[in-house]
Amino acid sequence: MKSNIKFLGVLALLMIVATPAMAEGVNLDKFFGEMGFVQFFVGEGWKNLVMIGVACVLLYLAIKKEYEPLLLLPIAFGMLLTNLPGAGMFHTSMWNDEFLNPDSPFYHSYRHVMAEGGLLDVLYIGVKAGIYPCLIFLGVGAMTDFGPLIANPKSLLLGAAAQIGIFATFLVTQMDFFGFNPQEAASIGIIGGADGPTAIFLTTKLAPHLLGPIAVAAYSYMALVPVIQPPIMRALTTEKERCIRMKQLRNVTKKEKILFPIMVAIIVSLMLPSAATLIGCLMLGNLMKESGVVERLSKAAQNELNNIVVIFLGTTVGATATAEAFLNFQTLSILCVGIVAFGCGTAGGVLLAKFMNLFLKDKINPLIGSAGVSAVPMAARVSQVEGAKADPRNFLLMHAMGPNVAGVIGSAVAAGILLSILG
């Protein structure tokens, strides 16, 4: 104890002697002035504090409530990092139109980002170049079984009908009340497809300044599928319709499963070249899975590659949710309109199933139409749960997976259409 007291006494004496010399070469005012705590109370620094609070709420939802944790957690933490004053991990100014326009006097290349940008600026190049969403689609394809869709091709129509929310929102949000231009309206509308990577891919091409709010909205509503969809499904169907039992799906051969991704990639890419990037990666992943000859590659796409890309994608997308980009009327409008787009997509699939039943001998349970949104496999599970409530012996899961995987293709096609028109 005595030796510790002597050590502290000697240390204090050295500090007293050295302080005048240190003061000559060290600017303590600068040190304290640059502290993040101080910057919270300077100018609009309070907005950063609010955004850190929002990030903590999203972290709570991801960890405690398990709302899409694989992406919501890195998105929330990226939001936290980008709003730490003085950290310099992400610079919005590096990603504006003038910065990236070769004809602008303020133009700087990606080389400048590598030299002058922060960590998240460098990682964000993968988002801006459209690399991360496509690699996510590669992993999704390797994990997807298109068998239910092949066995019941009518499911493709239900998946297409569920995209009505995208185009309805695209048209409505161009009204003067919202104040969005066509590119922004398209980026907001894609939320209705309930496909996070597609929403990110299209938004980076058309309205990158809205990427933060749109990504948060897309993944939040995907997580809330069991809350949002059931009331809409029950409101649009009768008890009798919810009890409809469907025939067991036929067995799909391996040859069909191999030919499907090849044919879809060719047909969709020729019809809509703008969608070739997403569809090509999706079908490549699925072909690796179904071919059975590249099991190592298929497992890598499903696991290691997918997990790494999810970390980079989520963190960098969250970094775009800066205070100036998030705390405004536009963000509130996006959150409100996004849930309407999602609801319209759900309703579109259910209503088309009801319409098809007017002409079909073998009736379709309309509940599976709601699975046409691209929230795989959560939307299909919701169809199963709602069907089981009406008839505990009714098994709709595999039937619902058809429209569900069709929705993945449908949302990518919808993004390609909007990109070809507005890009």
N, C-alpha and C positions, 0 to 999 in steps of 0.2 A: 504493500500500500504506500509506504513511504517513498519507494523508488518511483512509483507512478506519479506521485506529487512532484518529485524533483524533476522528472522528465517534462511534465506539463509546464513547470516554472521556467525551465530552460527554453522550451518552445515559445512561450509567451515573450520572453526576453528577446529572442531572435526576431520575432515578428515586429516588435517595437523598434528594434534597430534597423530592420530591413524596410520598413514601411516607407520612409522618405525616398529611398532609392527606387522602390517599386513604383511609387506614384509618378516618377518622372517618365517611365516607359509604358505604363499601363493606364488606359483610360477607363476608370471604373464607371464613370457616367455612361459611357457607351455600352459597357457590359450589362449594366442594370437596365438601360433603356431598350436593349434588344431582347430582353427576357419576354417570353410569351405572356406571362402573367400581366405585365405592364401593358402590352399591346391590346389586351382585352378591353381596356378602359380608354383607349385612344381612338378617336374618329368612330368608324363603324365596326370596331373590333368586337362589340357585343354580339354582332351577327355570327361571328365565328363560334362564340360561346353557345349560342342557340343551336348551331349546326352540330356541335359536339354533343349537345343534349339529344338531338334527333338521332345521331349515330348510336348513342348509348341505348336509346329505346329500341332501335332496330336490332342491336346486339342482344338485347333482352328477348325480343321475339324469336330470334334465331336460336338462342341457347335454351331458354326456358320453355318457350312454346313450340320450338322445332318447326318454325315456318320456313320451308325451303332453306335449311341451314347451310347446305353445301355452297350456295351462292350468296345468300343474304348475309352470312357472317363476314366473308371477305369484302363484300360491297360496303357493309356498315363500317368495317375497320378502315377501308380505304377512305371513306367519308371522314372518319375521325382524323386520319393522318393529314389529309389535304387541308383541314381547317385548323391545324395547329399553327398559330401565328409564328412566322419567322423560320419555320422548318424548311421551307423551300423545296418540298418534295414534288410539287406539281405546279406548273405555271399556265394558267388559262391563256395568257397572252401569246404563248407559243403555238397555240392551236387555233387562232382565229383565221378568218379567210385571207386577210392581207399577208399574214405570216407565211401561209402555204401557197399563195398564188405566185407563180413564177413571173408574172407580168407586173407585180407590185414592187415598188422601191423598198418595201420592208421585208421582202421575201428572204427566207432562210431555209436551208434544206434540212433533212433529217440529221445530217452530219452536225449541224449546229445544235440540234436537240441533244445529241449524244455528248457534245462537248460542254454545253452550258446548262442543260436541263437537270432536274432532280431525278431521283430513282424512279418515281412513278411516271415522269415524262418519258423516260427511256422505255419503260414497259408499255406505255400507252401507244407506242408505235405499232404494236401488234393489233390493237383495237382499230386504230385509224386506217391501217392497211387492210383491214378485214380478215386478218389471219386467225385470231382467236375464235370468233363465232364459227368459222368453217371447220376448225379442228374439233370444236365441241360437237358439231354435226357429224363428224367422222366417228367420234365415240358413241354418239346417240345411235347412229346406223349400226354399229357393231353390237349394240345392246337390244336392238329392235327385232321383233319377230313379225314380219308382214304376212304370216300365214293366215290369220283371220280375215285380212283384207282380200287376199287372193281367193280364199274360199267363198267369200261373199262380196263380189265386186260392187254391189249396190252400196256398200259402206262408203265407197269413194264419193258418192253423191252427198251423203250426210256430212262427210268431212269438208266438202266444198261449201255446203250450205252454212256451216258454222263460221265461215269466213265473212259472212254478210256484215258482221259487226265491224270488221276492218273498213269496208268500203262505205258503210253508212256513216261511220264516224268521220271518215275522210271528207265526205261531202258536208256534213253538218258543221265541223270545226272551221270551215272556211267562211262562215258567216261573220259579219262585222262585229257581233257581240264578243266573239272569242279573239278575234284579231290575229289569227294564225294564217301564214301564207300556205300555198299548196304543199310545199316540201315539209313544213312543220306539221300540217294536218295529216299527211301520210304517215309520218313517224309516230304521231299520237294514235292514229287508227290501228296501227299494227299491234298495239297492246291487246286489241280484241282477239287476236289469234292465240293468246296465252302461250307464246313461245319466246322466251327470253333471248336466246342467241339471235333469232331472226329480228327481233325488235332492235337489238344492239347493232346488228349488221346494217339494217336499213337506216337507222338514225345516224350512224357515223357517216353515211353517204349523203344524206339529205339535210339533216339538222343536227350537227354534232353539238351545238350549244345546249340542246335539250336532252343530251344523253343521260345525265344524272337522274333527273326526275322520271324520265320514261323507263329507265332500267329499274329503278326502285318500284315504280308502279307495276311494271310487268311482273316482276318476281313476287311482289307482295300479293297481287291478285292470283297468281298461280298457287301460292301457298293457301289462299283463302277459298279455293275451289269447293271444299266441303261445306263452306258457309254460304257462298254466293249462289251456287247452282241449285240446291234442293228446292228453295222456295219458288224459283222460276219453273222448274220441272213439274212441281205439283200444281202450280197455277195453270199450266197449259195442257195438262192431261187429266183424264178421268180415272177413277179407281179401276174401271174395267180395262182401260188401255194399259195401265201400269201392271196389270196381271197377265198380259199377253205372254204366252210361252212360245219361244222360237225353237225351230228344229235344230238339232245338233249339226255343227259345221262338219263338212266333209274333210277327210284327210288331204293335206297338200303334199305333193311329192317334192323331193329334193330338187329335181330338175326345174320345177316351177319356181321354187324359191331362188334358184341361181339365176334363172332367166329374168325374173322380175326386176331386180335392181339394174340389170344391164339395159333392159327395154325402157324402163322409166327414165334412166339417165339420158338415153338417146332421144326419146320422144320429147321430153320436157325441154331439154337443152336446145333442140332444133326449133321447137315452137316458141320458146322464151329464153333466148341466150342470157338475159340478165339474171335468170334464176339458176344458171348452170353451176355457179360456184357452190351454192348451198346444196342443191340437189346432187351434184356430182360427189361431194364429200359424204353426204348422207348415204348414197347408194354404194360408194366405195367401201365404207365401213360395213354395210350390210352384206356386201358380196364377200368380204373377208370372213365374215361370220358363217355365212351359208355354204361357202365353197368347201370348207373343212380342210383346206390344204395349207392354210397360213394361220394356224391356231395361235402361234406366238404373237403374230402381228395383231390379230383380233383381240387377244387378251391385253396387249399393250395399249391398244386404242381405247379399250373399255376402262382400263385401270390407270396405269402410270401416266400416259399422255393426257388422258382426260382430266385426271386430278391436277396435274401441273398447270394445264391451261385454265382450269376453273379458278385456281388461285390467282393467276396473272389477270384473267379477265375480270373477276369480281373486284379485286383490289383497285385496278386502274379505272374501271367504270365508276366505282364509288368515289374515286379521286376527282371526277368531274363535277360532283355535287358540292361545289363551293358555295359560300354564303351568297355571293352576288347572283349565281345561277339558280339557286334553289329558293331563296326567300323572296318570292314575288307572286303576283296574281297568276302568271302563266303556270307556275307549278301547281297551284291549287286547281286551276282549270284542267290541267293534265290528269291529276288524280281523280277528279270528278268525272271527266269525260271517259277516262280509261275504264272505270268500272261499268259505265253504261255500254261501252263497246264490248266488254266481256259478256255482259248480260245479253246483248243483242246476238252475239255469236252462239251462246247457249240456246236462246230461243229459236234461232234460225234452224239449227239441227233438229230440234224437237218438232217444229212445225212442218219441216219437209218430210219427216218420218210419218207424221199424221196424214199429209197429203198423199204420200206414196201408198198408204194403206187403202186409199180409195180405189186403187187399181190392182193391187196385189192379192193373189189368192192366199199365199202364206204371209200373214201379217207380221209387221215389224213392231216390236215394243218401242214406242216413241222415246222412252227414257234413254235408249242408246244413242239417240241423235245428239244429246247434250255432250256426249264424249267426243264430238267432232272438233272441239277446241283442242289445241295441241299441248295439253298438260298431261303427258304420259308418265305413269299409268293412273294418276290420281283421278282424272275425270272418268275413266272407265270404272274405277272402284266406286265412285259416287253413284253411277248408274246401277251397279250391282246392289249397293246398299239400299237405294230407293226402291228397286224392284223387289228386294227381299222383304221390305216393310209391307208391301202390298200382298206378296205371296212368298212365304218363307222357303218354298220349294222351287222357286224360280231362279235359275242361274243365268245371269246376263253378262258376266264378266268377259268371256271370250267373244261374245257377240259385240260387246261395246269396244273391245280392242280394235276391231276393224275400223270404225269411224275415228277412233283415237289416233291410230298411226296414219290414217288418211289425212288427219288434221295437220300432222307434221309436214306432209308433202304440200297440203293446201296452203299453209301459212307461208312456206317458202315460195310457192308459185305466186301468191298474192304480193309478197315483197318484190318479186321479180317484175310483176306487172307495174307496180307503182314506181319502181326504179327505172324501168324502160320509158315510162311516160314523163317522169319528173327529173330523172338524173341528168 
